[in-house]
Amino acid sequence: MTAAHASDQLIVALDVPDALQGLALAQKIGDAATFYKIGLGMLTGGGLALANELSDEHGKRIFLDMKLFDIGATVEAAVRGLSRFGHDFLTVHGDPHVVRAAAEGKGGSNMKILAVTILTSLDRADLDASCIKGGDITDLVQERAGTALSNGADGVIASPQEAALIRALPEADGKLIVTPGVRPAGADLGDQKRVTTPARAISNGADHVVVGRPIWQNPDPKAAAEAVQAELRSAAATRPNA
């Protein structure tokens, strides 16, 4: 596979402890991926420096998965600072005051604010334990997504199983849907509870899929990324009526 054939629909999660391991992994994957996610787990291990290096020196797109949550002024200041790096995506929690502050903080930058609806590692029992209001989890995700989008989010993070419901929302017109909890057929589910395959996620309305362990835990991460890319190019990844 050449870089021309690597779709940015695939976002590879660099969920390794530090920037040195992250850079080594990205070098192994090479031209099989153009887009990388760097999250909180690497923040103290040089994550922001790695994001800048991958972007500035290797031409990669960057998704900062920080899931910011705080009072409005703090979120606004944090987003303003992060927007100066010129990266592509940044996550915040989907609460209205957080989303509004993030939208204000990004200003005129091109960075997209993506709102987290309900983490894909959670199920109804987890929500009950956190005193989250009752109701079907898919209904709550749809409600939170609509609220976040109407408060200024550029897109949402949501389970691939809920992508079609969110895509159908009036508020989702022209917005991004990015789906973690994506596992190629036969892959271990890990800590994810609401999962599906990359092709199904795209056909359900997702714009990008995030794949981590099935790539970075593979003895040949480049081949694993190429396999996901092949699935994303398949007929199974075509949206109905697209």
C-alpha positions in Angstrom: 0.0 0.0 0.0 1.3 3.5 -0.8 0.4 6.6 1.0 -2.0 7.6 -1.8 -4.1 4.5 -0.9 -4.2 5.1 2.9 -7.5 6.6 3.9 -7.8 9.1 6.7 -11.0 7.3 7.7 -8.7 5.1 9.8 -7.4 6.8 12.9 -4.8 4.7 14.7 -4.8 5.1 18.5 -1.2 5.3 19.8 -2.2 3.9 23.2 1.4 3.2 24.3 3.1 4.7 27.4 5.4 7.3 25.9 6.4 9.3 22.8 9.4 7.1 22.0 7.2 4.0 21.7 4.6 6.0 19.9 7.0 7.2 17.3 8.5 3.8 16.8 5.0 2.4 16.3 4.1 5.1 13.8 7.4 4.4 11.9 6.5 0.7 11.8 3.0 1.5 10.4 4.6 3.9 7.8 2.4 4.9 4.9 -0.5 2.5 6.0 -2.0 5.2 8.2 -2.2 9.0 7.8 -4.1 9.9 11.0 -3.2 9.2 14.7 -4.9 9.6 18.0 -2.9 10.6 21.1 -4.7 10.5 24.4 -4.4 11.2 28.1 -2.4 8.0 28.7 0.6 9.5 26.9 0.2 13.1 28.1 2.9 12.8 30.7 5.1 10.7 28.4 5.6 13.4 25.8 2.3 13.0 24.0 2.0 16.6 22.8 5.6 16.6 21.6 4.9 13.4 19.6 1.7 15.0 18.1 3.8 18.0 16.9 6.5 15.8 15.5 4.1 13.5 13.6 2.3 16.5 12.2 5.2 18.8 11.4 7.9 16.3 10.4 5.8 13.4 9.0 2.7 15.1 7.6 0.3 13.1 9.7 -3.1 14.3 10.9 -3.6 14.4 14.7 -6.5 13.7 17.0 -5.9 14.9 20.6 -8.2 12.7 22.7 -8.1 14.8 25.9 -11.8 14.5 26.9 -11.7 17.9 28.6 -14.1 18.6 31.4 -14.0 21.6 33.8 -15.6 25.0 34.3 -16.1 27.0 31.2 -13.3 29.4 31.6 -10.7 26.6 32.2 -12.0 24.6 29.2 -11.9 27.7 27.0 -8.3 28.5 28.0 -7.1 24.9 27.5 -8.7 24.7 24.1 -7.3 28.1 23.1 -3.8 26.8 24.0 -4.2 23.5 22.2 -5.6 25.1 19.1 -2.3 26.9 18.5 -0.6 23.6 17.5 -2.8 23.3 14.4 -4.0 19.7 15.0 -7.2 18.3 13.6 -9.5 17.0 16.3 -9.9 17.5 20.1 -12.3 15.8 22.4 -14.3 17.4 25.2 -17.2 15.9 27.2 -20.5 16.6 25.7 -22.0 18.7 28.5 -23.4 21.9 27.0 -21.3 24.3 29.1 -18.1 22.4 28.2 -19.0 22.4 24.4 -19.8 26.1 24.3 -16.5 27.0 26.1 -14.5 24.7 23.7 -16.2 26.3 20.7 -15.2 29.7 22.0 -11.7 28.6 22.8 -10.9 27.2 19.4 -11.7 30.6 17.9 -10.9 30.8 14.2 -8.7 27.7 14.1 -9.5 24.7 11.9 -9.4 22.3 14.9 -12.6 20.4 15.2 -14.2 20.0 18.6 -15.6 16.5 19.1 -18.0 15.9 22.0 -18.0 12.6 23.9 -21.6 11.3 24.4 -21.2 8.2 26.6 -17.9 6.4 26.7 -18.0 3.2 24.7 -16.6 1.2 27.6 -19.8 1.9 29.6 -23.1 0.1 29.7 -26.3 0.7 31.6 -25.0 -0.8 34.8 -22.1 1.6 34.8 -24.4 4.6 34.2 -26.6 3.5 37.1 -23.5 3.3 39.4 -22.7 6.9 38.3 -26.2 8.2 39.1 -26.9 9.0 35.4 -30.6 9.3 34.6 -32.5 6.2 33.6 -33.3 5.2 30.1 -31.9 3.2 27.2 -28.3 4.0 26.6 -28.8 4.6 22.8 -31.5 7.1 23.6 -29.2 8.9 26.0 -26.4 8.9 23.5 -28.7 10.4 20.8 -30.0 13.0 23.2 -26.5 14.0 24.3 -25.2 14.1 20.7 -28.0 16.4 19.6 -27.4 18.7 22.5 -23.7 18.9 22.0 -24.1 19.6 18.2 -26.6 22.3 18.9 -24.2 23.9 21.3 -21.3 24.2 18.9 -19.6 20.9 18.6 -18.2 20.1 15.2 -18.9 16.4 15.7 -19.3 13.7 18.2 -17.6 10.6 19.5 -20.0 7.7 19.6 -20.3 3.9 19.5 -20.5 2.6 15.9 -23.7 0.9 16.9 -25.2 4.4 17.5 -23.7 6.1 14.5 -26.8 5.6 12.3 -29.1 7.1 14.9 -26.9 10.1 15.3 -26.4 10.6 11.6 -30.2 10.8 11.3 -30.4 13.8 13.7 -31.1 17.1 12.1 -28.3 18.6 14.2 -25.9 16.1 12.6 -26.1 17.5 9.1 -22.6 18.4 8.0 -21.1 17.2 11.3 -18.5 14.6 12.0 -19.0 11.2 13.7 -15.9 9.5 15.0 -16.3 6.0 16.4 -14.0 4.2 18.8 -15.0 0.7 20.0 -14.1 -0.6 16.5 -12.7 -4.1 16.2 -11.9 -6.0 13.0 -13.7 -9.4 12.8 -12.1 -11.9 15.2 -10.3 -9.3 17.3 -10.5 -9.3 21.1 -13.0 -6.8 22.5 -10.8 -5.6 25.3 -12.6 -3.1 27.6 -15.1 -2.1 24.9 -18.7 -3.1 25.3 -20.4 -1.5 22.3 -18.4 -2.5 19.3 -18.6 -3.4 15.6 -16.4 -3.7 12.6 -14.7 -0.8 10.7 -16.8 -1.4 7.6 -20.1 -1.5 9.5 -19.2 1.7 11.4 -18.7 3.6 8.1 -21.9 2.2 6.6 -23.7 3.3 9.7 -22.7 6.9 9.1 -19.3 7.3 10.8 -16.7 9.5 9.1 -13.7 8.0 10.9 -13.0 4.9 12.9 -10.5 4.6 15.7 -8.6 1.4 16.0 -6.0 0.8 18.7 -5.1 -2.6 20.2 -5.8 -4.7 17.1 -3.1 -2.7 15.3 -0.5 -1.8 18.0 -0.6 -5.2 19.7 -0.2 -7.0 16.4 3.3 -8.4 15.7 3.0 -6.7 12.3 1.2 -3.4 13.0 1.6 -2.2 9.4 -0.1 -5.3 8.0 -2.9 -4.9 10.6 -3.4 -1.3 9.5 -3.4 -2.3 5.9 -6.1 -4.9 6.6 -8.3 -2.3 8.1 -7.7 0.0 5.2 -8.7 -2.8 2.8 -11.9 -3.3 4.8 -12.6 0.4 4.6 -12.3 0.3 0.8 -14.6 -2.7 0.5 -18.3 -2.5 -0.6 -19.3 -3.3 3.0 -18.1 0.2 4.0 -20.4 1.9 1.6 -23.2 4.0 3.1 -26.7 3.2 1.8 -27.9 5.9 -0.7 -24.4 7.4 -0.7 
